Amino acid sequence: MSEEFKEKLRQYSEGTLPEEEREELESELAKLEAYQQYLEEQMEREEQTSGRWTKADPEGGAAPGPKKAKRKAKRREKSIIRRGKWKARITNTFTVFSALLIFTVISSIITTVFYNTGDRGDTYSDVVSSAIAVTRPNTTVRLSSNAHYFFRLELTGNLLRQVGSESIQVGSYTQNLFLGRGNPGEFNWTDERNGSGNIFYYPSAKGTAGRGDNSDQWKRLEKLPEGTVAEAYLSLDHLYTTDELLKQLEPLNLQPVWFGADAGSSTRENDVVVYPLGFPYQPMWHKDDMKKSEVTTTKTGWFSSVSSYSSVSPSVEEYGSGELRDANFIKTLKLLQQHQTLAGRAVHINQLDTSLAYLEQNGVKLYGTVVTGPVKELLKLREASWVSHMQVGEVRLWNWQE
């Protein structure tokens, strides 16, 4: 700040600056915050000086005219300072709001491009739904994805279980992703018992010893009305291949819905399966499993066209195709292994690498299954030699279709 300008400020504060120069100076003060700060300091010094002078000589002083002009100039100075401050605040607020709006628009574009490139959104949804299907017996989720600004993707869906011939909702699931990195998945069960899990026992040389008496479960089935359907968690007397177990179930008027696979010691403690790992009766088909058929091409212009097609999944025998089902299970675990961080945030999978290596080396062998159907049909399993333990799950009124 030049000495000449400081002199003008001094004259302005004393009220002796000519009118033309005063208007020019006021215009500069409204724009330059540094000059306003200097003026405030100058005023404070003058007020301190004036206070000391008044205290020392309250009778003497300048003529009334200069004092009145000086007070008027000070009020004008304060008004200019206030206007300058509010103008600066409004400008800063508008700048921040504009920057936030621009960033929101840009982040929305980047989010859409990121999750649509390479079908990332569909892949993440497939990983999460598959992780739930292999770790939660008779539990599936139909996920829908919703991309948000700030690089987020929300996955939501209803948790379903098959009881009888119907899929019933037992809760909901939500998981948020940030650039592909998932937050912990949230299970909201309609009944707390739905999330507690059911017990499978691993067959051993001890047979059923040490597993306790499960006669209370059979008694529970006996007390249920005949016109009801239920799900039952069955532990087997020894390990079965998928085809062998399906042959055992074929004569029964029951529907298998999930199979528990032996994945090594990392999934169990003693004879109790603590971390179940298995696959649903309906295979978990992935995008590259589907076969395109009925491809049709429609021209939309001279140089453009749109192709549409339908996808068909591989055919599976109702009580067979064990090799195909096993291969689908292993392929699904490899998908989870590729996205192990996301899968581990969706559900707890204990030592996935170790379990997958065990399955590839020893093959898929089953220790248990979940079946559903009429209560009177489930009661027949009490005499089945291949069933070592049973636990009752969900129960509903009759909805069975023969």
Buried (B, 14 or more C-beta within 10 A) or exposed (E): EEEEBEEBBEBBBEBEBEEEEBEEBBEEBBEBBEBBEBBEEBBEEBEEEEEEEEEEEEEEEEEEEEEEEBEEBBEBBEEBBEEBEEEEEEEEEEEEEEEEEEEEEEBBEBBEEBBEEEEBBBBBBBBBBBBBBBBBBBBBBEBEBEBBBEBBBBBBBBBBBBBBBBBBEBBBBBBBBEEBEBBEBEBEBEEEEBBEBBBBBBBBEEEBEEBEEBEEBBEBBEEBEEEBBBBBBBBBBEBBBBBBBBBBBEEBEBBBBBBBBBBBEBBBEEBEBEBBBBBBBBBBBBEEBBEEEEEEEEEEEEEEEEEEEEEEEEEBEEBBBBEBBBEBBBBBBEBBBEBBEBBBBBBEBBBBEBBBEBBEEEBBBBBBBBBBBBBBBBBBBEEBEBBBBBBBBBBBEEEBEE
